[in-house]
C-alpha cells in the first residue's frame, strides 16, 4: 500500500501560490511568482529528492497538472525533469478529458478522495503531490495524507492562495517527525497527520489548553482568581 506525500513551499503567512517562477500562477493578480527561488539551498533539494528516490507516482489537481505539463517538458534535461516525465501521473479533475497532453498521464474517475483511496490500496509506490491546494484540502479532509513535507520560507507576501484556506479541511492534528533549517533560513518540516476531526457547529474538538503543563484552573488559582463560571473562560 502506497502513501500520499504532500510537498509544499510555504511563506510564513501560509501562501503556496506560484513559488517556482514569475508566470507560474498569476490568478487574482498575484505578482510574487518565483518567491521561493530566493532561498534555494541544497538541503531543500535533498529533502524533496529523498521522496523521489523510491518508487513513486505524481498525483496532481488540474491547475498544477496543466502548469507542470506546459512548463517542465520544455526545460533542459536534469534528474528532476526526467523523473517527472518518466513517472506515472494521476490527475484529479472534473473538467479535463483524456487523452491528456503529457505522457504517462491518467485522469482519475469520480470523486478525487474516493479515487485516491482506491489508488492507495492498489499501488505499492507512493503518490507524491506538489501544489494542488484544492486537492490537498480534499485529501486532508478524507484522512488520506500520510506525510506533509513543508518548506517554510522566511518571508510574508500578504496575498495569494494559501495551503490552508478558511474554508479548508477542518481541524487536523499532526506529529512533527523531522525538521531542519537551511543556511537561507528555510525550515524543512516533516509532519504526519495524527487525527482529523469532522467539522461541527460547535467548533473544534473540545480540549483543555495548558501553558507549560498548567491548566487554566491552575493558572487562575496561582493568580488568586476564582473561576465561578468556568464556561465564561
FENDA-V552939 format. One record per pair of residues at least 4 apart in sequence whose C-alpha atoms are under 8 Angstrom apart, sorted by sequence separation. I is the first residue (numbers start at 1). J is the second residue. If there is no record, write none. Layout:
# FENDA-V552939
I/J, I/J
This chain:
# FENDA-V552939
10/14, 11/15, 18/22, 20/24, 26/30, 34/38, 36/40, 40/44, 41/45, 42/46, 43/47, 44/48, 45/49, 46/50, 47/51, 48/52, 49/53, 50/54, 52/56, 60/64, 61/65, 62/66, 63/67, 64/68, 65/69, 66/70, 67/71, 68/72, 69/73, 70/74, 71/75, 77/81, 78/82, 79/83, 80/84, 81/85, 82/86, 83/87, 96/100, 101/105, 108/112, 110/114, 111/115, 112/116, 113/117, 114/118, 115/119, 116/120, 117/121, 118/122, 119/123, 120/124, 132/136, 133/137, 134/138, 135/139, 136/140, 137/141, 138/142, 139/143, 140/144, 161/165, 164/168, 181/185, 182/186, 199/203, 200/204, 210/214, 211/215, 214/218, 215/219, 216/220, 217/221, 218/222, 219/223, 220/224, 221/225, 229/233, 10/15, 11/16, 18/23, 19/24, 25/30, 26/31, 60/65, 76/81, 77/82, 100/105, 110/115, 139/144, 140/145, 164/169, 181/186, 182/187, 199/204, 210/215, 211/216, 214/219, 220/225, 221/226, 10/16, 18/24, 75/81, 100/106, 109/115, 120/126, 139/145, 181/187, 182/188, 209/215, 210/216, 220/226, 227/233, 9/16, 18/25, 26/33, 100/107, 108/115, 120/127, 129/136, 180/187, 181/188, 197/204, 208/215, 209/216, 220/227, 8/16, 17/25, 18/26, 25/33, 73/81, 98/106, 179/187, 180/188, 197/205, 208/216, 22/31, 24/33, 72/81, 98/107, 136/145, 179/188, 180/189, 9/19, 22/32, 23/33, 24/34, 97/107, 179/189, 217/227, 22/33, 96/107, 178/189, 179/190, 21/33, 22/34, 72/84, 73/85, 177/189, 178/190, 20/33, 21/34, 176/189, 177/190, 178/191, 18/32, 19/33, 20/34, 21/35, 91/105, 93/107, 176/190, 177/191, 18/33, 19/34, 20/35, 89/104, 90/105, 91/106, 92/107, 93/108, 176/191, 177/192, 17/33, 18/34, 19/35, 20/36, 21/37, 88/104, 89/105, 90/106, 91/107, 92/108, 175/191, 176/192, 18/35, 19/36, 20/37, 85/102, 87/104, 88/105, 89/106, 90/107, 91/108, 92/109, 174/191, 175/192, 19/37, 85/103, 86/104, 88/106, 90/108, 174/192, 175/193, 85/104, 93/112, 174/193, 175/194, 92/112, 173/193, 174/194, 172/193, 173/194, 174/195, 172/194, 173/195, 112/135, 172/195, 173/196, 172/196, 113/138, 171/196, 172/197, 58/84, 65/91, 112/138, 113/139, 137/163, 170/196, 171/197, 9/36, 117/144, 137/164, 170/197, 171/198, 116/144, 141/169, 170/198, 171/199, 58/87, 60/89, 62/91, 113/142, 133/162, 140/169, 141/170, 170/199, 57/87, 58/88, 59/89, 60/90, 61/91, 62/92, 133/163, 56/87, 57/88, 58/89, 59/90, 60/91, 61/92, 62/93, 113/144, 137/168, 138/169, 154/185, 57/89, 58/90, 59/91, 60/92, 61/93, 69/101, 137/169, 140/172, 153/185, 154/186, 57/90, 59/92, 69/102, 153/186, 171/204, 62/96, 152/186, 153/187, 171/205, 151/186, 152/187, 151/187, 152/188, 150/187, 151/188, 152/189, 150/188, 151/189, 149/188, 150/189, 149/189, 150/190, 7/48, 148/189, 149/190, 150/191, 148/190, 149/191, 24/67, 92/135, 147/190, 148/191, 147/191, 148/192, 147/192, 5/51, 146/192, 147/193, 146/193, 145/193, 143/195, 143/196, 141/196, 140/196, 141/198, 64/130, 64/131, 57/125, 59/127, 64/132, 56/125, 57/126, 58/127, 59/128, 60/129, 63/132, 55/125, 56/126, 57/127, 58/128, 59/129, 60/130, 62/132, 54/125, 55/126, 56/127, 57/128, 58/129, 59/130, 60/131, 61/132, 56/128, 60/132, 61/133, 61/134, 61/135, 60/135, 51/128, 44/151, 17/131, 39/153, 16/131, 4/120, 3/120, 16/133, 36/153, 2/120, 1/120, 2/121, 1/121, 1/122, 2/123, 5/126, 7/128, 1/123, 2/124, 3/125, 4/126, 5/127, 6/128, 7/129, 8/130, 1/124, 2/125, 3/126, 4/127, 5/128, 6/129, 7/130, 8/131, 1/125, 2/126, 3/127, 4/128, 5/129, 6/130, 7/131, 2/127, 4/129, 32/157, 30/159, 6/136, 30/160, 28/160, 44/182, 6/145, 43/182, 4/144, 5/145, 8/148, 10/150, 12/152, 4/145, 5/146, 6/147, 7/148, 8/149, 9/150, 10/151, 11/152, 12/153, 15/156, 41/182, 47/188, 3/145, 4/146, 5/147, 6/148, 7/149, 8/150, 9/151, 10/152, 11/153, 12/154, 13/155, 15/157, 41/183, 3/146, 4/147, 5/148, 6/149, 7/150, 8/151, 9/152, 10/153, 11/154, 12/155, 13/156, 17/160, 41/184, 3/147, 5/149, 7/151, 9/153, 11/155, 12/156, 13/157, 15/159, 16/160, 17/161, 40/184, 44/188, 11/156, 13/158, 15/160, 16/161, 17/162, 39/184, 11/157, 15/161, 16/162, 39/185, 15/162, 16/163, 39/186, 14/162, 15/163, 14/163, 14/164, 10/163
